[in-house]
Amino acid sequence: MKETQLLTCISCPVGCRMTVEIEDGQVTSITGNACKRGEVYARQESIKPLRMVTAVAPVQGSAVPVSLKTESPIPKDKIADCMAEINSLNLRLPILLGDVLKENVAGTGVNLVATRTLV
């Protein structure tokens, strides 16, 4: 099955409009990119889009929530599962910047880490 996707590259400020041809789950053609970064972005975004997840979660004993993020991008289709796990966290003080708050979030192999210190 042949598919065509139109993408706007976000790898640099130019914002190239690219056309990506996909056949049998493989990228067969990329046009419109002005640099190699656009090609890399188009291949990744067309076949297996990844996203960083950032959020906040309540902490027992603190009026301020802790901000957190995934250590690296996770598959876009796992974001809802990741958020559900964030919502079920039972966090307690103290939390230090960089602490792993949840290992292997949503079965992705990626950890959730604190992006601030709360003591």
TIRO-2110 file (N, C-alpha, C; in Angstrom, 1 decimal):
// TIRO-2110
0.8, -1.2, 0.0, N, 1, A
0.0, 0.0, 0.0, CA, 1, A
0.9, 1.2, 0.0, C, 1, A
0.6, 2.2, -0.9, N, 2, A
1.4, 3.4, -1.0, CA, 2, A
0.7, 4.5, -0.3, C, 2, A
1.4, 5.3, 0.4, N, 3, A
0.9, 6.4, 1.2, CA, 3, A
1.7, 7.7, 1.0, C, 3, A
1.1, 8.8, 1.0, N, 4, A
1.9, 10.1, 0.9, CA, 4, A
1.5, 10.9, 2.2, C, 4, A
2.6, 11.4, 2.8, N, 5, A
2.4, 12.3, 4.0, CA, 5, A
3.1, 13.6, 3.7, C, 5, A
2.4, 14.7, 4.2, N, 6, A
3.0, 16.1, 4.1, CA, 6, A
3.4, 16.5, 5.5, C, 6, A
4.7, 16.9, 5.6, N, 7, A
5.2, 17.3, 6.9, CA, 7, A
5.9, 18.6, 6.8, C, 7, A
5.8, 19.3, 8.0, N, 8, A
6.7, 20.5, 8.1, CA, 8, A
7.8, 20.2, 9.1, C, 8, A
9.0, 20.3, 8.6, N, 9, A
10.1, 19.9, 9.4, CA, 9, A
10.3, 20.9, 10.6, C, 9, A
10.6, 20.4, 11.8, N, 10, A
10.8, 21.2, 13.0, CA, 10, A
12.3, 21.1, 13.4, C, 10, A
13.2, 20.6, 12.6, N, 11, A
14.6, 20.4, 13.0, CA, 11, A
15.4, 21.7, 13.0, C, 11, A
14.9, 22.7, 12.3, N, 12, A
15.6, 24.0, 12.3, CA, 12, A
14.6, 25.1, 12.0, C, 12, A
14.9, 26.3, 12.0, N, 13, A
14.0, 27.4, 11.8, CA, 13, A
13.4, 27.5, 10.4, C, 13, A
14.0, 26.9, 9.4, N, 14, A
13.6, 27.0, 8.0, CA, 14, A
12.1, 26.5, 7.9, C, 14, A
11.8, 25.4, 8.5, N, 15, A
10.5, 24.8, 8.4, CA, 15, A
10.1, 24.3, 7.1, C, 15, A
11.0, 23.5, 6.5, N, 16, A
10.7, 22.9, 5.1, CA, 16, A
9.4, 22.1, 5.1, C, 16, A
8.7, 22.3, 4.0, N, 17, A
7.5, 21.5, 3.7, CA, 17, A
8.0, 20.3, 2.9, C, 17, A
7.8, 19.1, 3.5, N, 18, A
8.3, 17.9, 2.9, CA, 18, A
7.1, 17.0, 2.5, C, 18, A
7.4, 16.2, 1.4, N, 19, A
6.5, 15.2, 1.0, CA, 19, A
7.2, 13.8, 1.2, C, 19, A
6.5, 12.9, 1.9, N, 20, A
7.1, 11.6, 2.2, CA, 20, A
6.3, 10.5, 1.6, C, 20, A
6.9, 9.7, 0.8, N, 21, A
6.2, 8.6, 0.2, CA, 21, A
6.6, 7.3, 1.0, C, 21, A
5.5, 6.6, 1.4, N, 22, A
5.7, 5.3, 2.2, CA, 22, A
5.0, 4.2, 1.4, C, 22, A
5.8, 3.1, 1.3, N, 23, A
5.2, 1.9, 0.7, CA, 23, A
5.6, 0.7, 1.6, C, 23, A
4.6, -0.1, 2.0, N, 24, A
4.8, -1.3, 2.8, CA, 24, A
5.5, -1.0, 4.1, C, 24, A
5.2, 0.2, 4.7, N, 25, A
5.8, 0.6, 6.0, CA, 25, A
7.2, 1.1, 5.9, C, 25, A
7.7, 1.4, 4.7, N, 26, A
9.1, 1.9, 4.5, CA, 26, A
9.0, 3.2, 3.7, C, 26, A
9.9, 4.1, 4.1, N, 27, A
10.0, 5.4, 3.4, CA, 27, A
10.7, 5.1, 2.1, C, 27, A
10.0, 5.5, 1.0, N, 28, A
10.6, 5.3, -0.3, CA, 28, A
11.1, 6.6, -1.0, C, 28, A
10.6, 7.7, -0.5, N, 29, A
11.0, 9.0, -1.1, CA, 29, A
10.7, 10.1, -0.2, C, 29, A
11.6, 11.1, -0.1, N, 30, A
11.5, 12.3, 0.7, CA, 30, A
11.9, 13.5, -0.2, C, 30, A
11.0, 14.4, -0.4, N, 31, A
11.3, 15.6, -1.2, CA, 31, A
10.9, 16.9, -0.4, C, 31, A
11.6, 18.0, -0.7, N, 32, A
11.3, 19.3, -0.1, CA, 32, A
12.2, 19.7, 1.1, C, 32, A
13.0, 18.8, 1.5, N, 33, A
14.0, 19.1, 2.6, CA, 33, A
15.2, 19.8, 2.1, C, 33, A
15.6, 20.8, 2.8, N, 34, A
16.8, 21.6, 2.4, CA, 34, A
18.1, 21.1, 3.0, C, 34, A
18.0, 20.2, 4.0, N, 35, A
19.2, 19.7, 4.7, CA, 35, A
19.0, 18.2, 5.1, C, 35, A
20.0, 17.6, 5.5, N, 36, A
20.0, 16.2, 6.0, CA, 36, A
19.1, 16.0, 7.2, C, 36, A
19.1, 17.0, 8.1, N, 37, A
18.3, 16.9, 9.3, CA, 37, A
16.8, 16.7, 8.9, C, 37, A
16.4, 17.3, 7.9, N, 38, A
15.0, 17.2, 7.4, CA, 38, A
14.7, 15.7, 7.0, C, 38, A
15.6, 15.1, 6.3, N, 39, A
15.4, 13.7, 5.9, CA, 39, A
15.4, 12.8, 7.1, C, 39, A
16.2, 13.0, 8.1, N, 40, A
16.2, 12.2, 9.3, CA, 40, A
14.9, 12.4, 10.1, C, 40, A
14.5, 13.6, 10.2, N, 41, A
13.2, 13.9, 10.9, CA, 41, A
12.0, 13.3, 10.1, C, 41, A
12.0, 13.4, 8.8, N, 42, A
10.9, 12.8, 8.1, CA, 42, A
10.8, 11.3, 8.2, C, 42, A
11.9, 10.6, 8.2, N, 43, A
11.9, 9.2, 8.3, CA, 43, A
11.4, 8.8, 9.7, C, 43, A
11.9, 9.4, 10.7, N, 44, A
11.4, 9.1, 12.1, CA, 44, A
10.0, 9.4, 12.3, C, 44, A
9.5, 10.6, 11.9, N, 45, A
8.2, 11.1, 12.1, CA, 45, A
7.2, 10.3, 11.3, C, 45, A
7.5, 9.8, 10.1, N, 46, A
6.6, 9.1, 9.3, CA, 46, A
6.4, 7.6, 9.7, C, 46, A
7.4, 7.0, 10.2, N, 47, A
7.3, 5.6, 10.5, CA, 47, A
7.0, 5.3, 12.0, C, 47, A
7.7, 6.0, 12.9, N, 48, A
7.6, 5.8, 14.3, CA, 48, A
7.8, 7.1, 15.1, C, 48, A
6.7, 7.9, 15.1, N, 49, A
6.9, 9.2, 15.8, CA, 49, A
7.2, 9.1, 17.3, C, 49, A
8.1, 9.9, 17.7, N, 50, A
8.5, 9.9, 19.2, CA, 50, A
8.2, 11.3, 19.7, C, 50, A
8.0, 11.4, 21.0, N, 51, A
7.7, 12.6, 21.7, CA, 51, A
8.3, 12.6, 23.1, C, 51, A
8.8, 13.7, 23.6, N, 52, A
9.2, 13.9, 25.0, CA, 52, A
7.9, 14.2, 25.7, C, 52, A
7.8, 13.7, 26.9, N, 53, A
6.6, 14.0, 27.7, CA, 53, A
7.0, 14.8, 28.9, C, 53, A
6.4, 15.9, 29.1, N, 54, A
6.6, 16.7, 30.3, CA, 54, A
5.3, 16.9, 31.0, C, 54, A
5.3, 16.9, 32.4, N, 55, A
4.1, 17.0, 33.2, CA, 55, A
4.5, 17.5, 34.6, C, 55, A
3.4, 17.6, 35.4, N, 56, A
3.6, 17.9, 36.8, CA, 56, A
2.8, 16.8, 37.5, C, 56, A
3.2, 16.5, 38.8, N, 57, A
2.5, 15.5, 39.6, CA, 57, A
2.5, 16.0, 41.0, C, 57, A
1.4, 15.7, 41.7, N, 58, A
1.3, 16.2, 43.1, CA, 58, A
2.3, 15.4, 44.0, C, 58, A
2.7, 16.0, 45.1, N, 59, A
3.6, 15.4, 46.0, CA, 59, A
3.0, 15.5, 47.4, C, 59, A
2.9, 14.4, 48.1, N, 60, A
2.4, 14.4, 49.5, CA, 60, A
3.2, 15.3, 50.4, C, 60, A
2.6, 16.2, 51.1, N, 61, A
3.3, 17.1, 52.0, CA, 61, A
3.9, 18.3, 51.3, C, 61, A
3.5, 18.5, 50.1, N, 62, A
4.0, 19.7, 49.4, CA, 62, A
2.8, 20.4, 48.7, C, 62, A
2.7, 21.7, 48.8, N, 63, A
1.7, 22.5, 48.1, CA, 63, A
2.1, 22.7, 46.6, C, 63, A
3.3, 22.4, 46.3, N, 64, A
3.8, 22.6, 45.0, CA, 64, A
4.0, 21.3, 44.3, C, 64, A
3.5, 21.1, 43.1, N, 65, A
3.7, 19.8, 42.4, CA, 65, A
5.2, 19.7, 41.9, C, 65, A
5.6, 18.5, 41.6, N, 66, A
6.9, 18.3, 41.0, CA, 66, A
6.8, 18.3, 39.5, C, 66, A
7.7, 19.0, 38.8, N, 67, A
7.7, 18.9, 37.4, CA, 67, A
8.6, 17.7, 37.0, C, 67, A
8.2, 17.0, 35.9, N, 68, A
8.9, 15.8, 35.5, CA, 68, A
8.9, 15.6, 34.0, C, 68, A
9.7, 14.7, 33.5, N, 69, A
9.8, 14.5, 32.1, CA, 69, A
10.3, 13.1, 31.8, C, 69, A
10.1, 12.6, 30.6, N, 70, A
10.7, 11.4, 30.2, CA, 70, A
12.2, 11.7, 29.9, C, 70, A
13.1, 10.7, 30.2, N, 71, A
14.5, 10.9, 30.0, CA, 71, A
14.8, 11.0, 28.5, C, 71, A
14.0, 10.4, 27.7, N, 72, A
14.2, 10.5, 26.2, CA, 72, A
12.8, 10.4, 25.6, C, 72, A
12.7, 10.6, 24.3, N, 73, A
11.4, 10.6, 23.7, CA, 73, A
10.8, 9.1, 23.7, C, 73, A
9.5, 9.0, 23.8, N, 74, A
8.8, 7.7, 23.8, CA, 74, A
7.9, 7.7, 22.6, C, 74, A
7.5, 6.5, 22.2, N, 75, A
6.5, 6.4, 21.0, CA, 75, A
5.3, 7.2, 21.3, C, 75, A
4.9, 8.0, 20.3, N, 76, A
3.7, 8.9, 20.4, CA, 76, A
2.5, 8.1, 20.9, C, 76, A
2.3, 6.9, 20.5, N, 77, A
1.1, 6.1, 20.8, CA, 77, A
1.2, 5.6, 22.3, C, 77, A
2.2, 5.9, 23.0, N, 78, A
2.3, 5.5, 24.4, CA, 78, A
2.1, 6.7, 25.4, C, 78, A
1.9, 7.9, 24.8, N, 79, A
1.7, 9.1, 25.7, CA, 79, A
0.5, 8.9, 26.6, C, 79, A
-0.6, 8.5, 26.2, N, 80, A
-1.8, 8.3, 27.1, CA, 80, A
-1.5, 7.3, 28.2, C, 80, A
-0.8, 6.2, 27.9, N, 81, A
-0.4, 5.3, 29.0, CA, 81, A
0.6, 5.9, 29.9, C, 81, A
1.5, 6.7, 29.4, N, 82, A
2.5, 7.4, 30.3, CA, 82, A
1.8, 8.4, 31.2, C, 82, A
0.8, 9.1, 30.7, N, 83, A
0.1, 10.1, 31.5, CA, 83, A
-0.7, 9.4, 32.6, C, 83, A
-1.3, 8.3, 32.2, N, 84, A
-2.1, 7.5, 33.2, CA, 84, A
-1.1, 7.0, 34.4, C, 84, A
0.1, 6.6, 34.0, N, 85, A
1.0, 6.2, 35.1, CA, 85, A
1.5, 7.4, 35.9, C, 85, A
1.7, 8.6, 35.3, N, 86, A
2.0, 9.8, 36.0, CA, 86, A
0.9, 10.1, 37.0, C, 86, A
-0.4, 10.0, 36.5, N, 87, A
-1.5, 10.4, 37.4, CA, 87, A
-1.6, 9.4, 38.6, C, 87, A
-1.1, 8.2, 38.5, N, 88, A
-1.2, 7.2, 39.6, CA, 88, A
0.0, 7.2, 40.5, C, 88, A
1.0, 8.1, 40.2, N, 89, A
2.2, 8.2, 41.1, CA, 89, A
1.8, 8.6, 42.5, C, 89, A
2.5, 8.0, 43.5, N, 90, A
2.3, 8.4, 44.9, CA, 90, A
3.6, 8.9, 45.4, C, 90, A
3.9, 10.2, 45.2, N, 91, A
5.2, 10.7, 45.5, CA, 91, A
5.3, 11.4, 46.8, C, 91, A
6.5, 11.3, 47.5, N, 92, A
6.7, 11.8, 48.8, CA, 92, A
8.0, 12.6, 48.8, C, 92, A
8.1, 13.6, 49.7, N, 93, A
9.3, 14.4, 49.8, CA, 93, A
10.4, 13.6, 50.5, C, 93, A
11.6, 13.8, 50.3, N, 94, A
12.2, 14.8, 49.4, CA, 94, A
12.3, 14.2, 48.0, C, 94, A
12.3, 15.1, 47.0, N, 95, A
12.5, 14.8, 45.6, CA, 95, A
13.7, 15.7, 45.1, C, 95, A
14.7, 15.1, 44.6, N, 96, A
15.8, 15.8, 44.1, CA, 96, A
15.8, 15.9, 42.6, C, 96, A
16.3, 16.9, 42.0, N, 97, A
16.5, 17.1, 40.6, CA, 97, A
17.2, 15.9, 40.0, C, 97, A
16.6, 15.2, 39.0, N, 98, A
17.2, 14.0, 38.4, CA, 98, A
16.7, 12.7, 39.0, C, 98, A
16.0, 12.7, 40.1, N, 99, A
15.5, 11.5, 40.7, CA, 99, A
14.6, 10.7, 39.7, C, 99, A
14.8, 9.4, 39.6, N, 100, A
13.9, 8.6, 38.8, CA, 100, A
12.6, 8.4, 39.6, C, 100, A
11.5, 8.9, 39.1, N, 101, A
10.2, 8.8, 39.7, CA, 101, A
9.5, 7.6, 39.3, C, 101, A
9.8, 7.1, 38.2, N, 102, A
9.1, 5.8, 37.7, CA, 102, A
10.0, 5.2, 36.6, C, 102, A
10.4, 4.0, 36.8, N, 103, A
11.2, 3.3, 35.8, CA, 103, A
10.3, 2.7, 34.7, C, 103, A
10.8, 2.6, 33.5, N, 104, A
10.2, 1.9, 32.4, CA, 104, A
8.7, 2.3, 32.2, C, 104, A
8.5, 3.6, 32.1, N, 105, A
7.1, 4.2, 32.0, CA, 105, A
6.4, 3.6, 30.8, C, 105, A
5.2, 3.1, 31.0, N, 106, A
4.4, 2.6, 29.9, CA, 106, A
5.1, 1.5, 29.1, C, 106, A
6.0, 0.8, 29.7, N, 107, A
6.7, -0.3, 29.0, CA, 107, A
7.6, 0.2, 27.9, C, 107, A
8.0, 1.4, 28.0, N, 108, A
8.9, 2.0, 26.9, CA, 108, A
10.4, 1.8, 27.1, C, 108, A
10.8, 1.4, 28.4, N, 109, A
12.2, 1.3, 28.7, CA, 109, A
12.8, 2.7, 29.1, C, 109, A
11.9, 3.7, 29.1, N, 110, A
12.3, 5.0, 29.5, CA, 110, A
11.9, 5.4, 30.9, C, 110, A
12.7, 6.1, 31.6, N, 111, A
12.4, 6.5, 33.0, CA, 111, A
11.8, 7.9, 33.0, C, 111, A
10.9, 8.1, 34.0, N, 112, A
10.4, 9.5, 34.3, CA, 112, A
11.4, 10.1, 35.4, C, 112, A
11.8, 11.3, 35.2, N, 113, A
12.7, 11.9, 36.1, CA, 113, A
12.2, 13.3, 36.6, C, 113, A
12.6, 13.7, 37.8, N, 114, A
12.2, 15.0, 38.3, CA, 114, A
13.0, 16.0, 37.6, C, 114, A
12.4, 17.2, 37.3, N, 115, A
13.1, 18.3, 36.7, CA, 115, A
13.3, 19.5, 37.7, C, 115, A
13.0, 19.2, 39.0, N, 116, A
13.2, 20.2, 40.0, CA, 116, A
13.4, 19.5, 41.4, C, 116, A
13.9, 20.2, 42.3, N, 117, A
14.1, 19.7, 43.7, CA, 117, A
12.9, 20.2, 44.5, C, 117, A
12.4, 19.3, 45.3, N, 118, A
11.4, 19.6, 46.3, CA, 118, A
11.8, 19.0, 47.6, C, 118, A
12.0, 19.8, 48.7, N, 119, A
12.4, 19.3, 50.0, CA, 119, A
11.5, 19.7, 51.1, C, 119, A
END
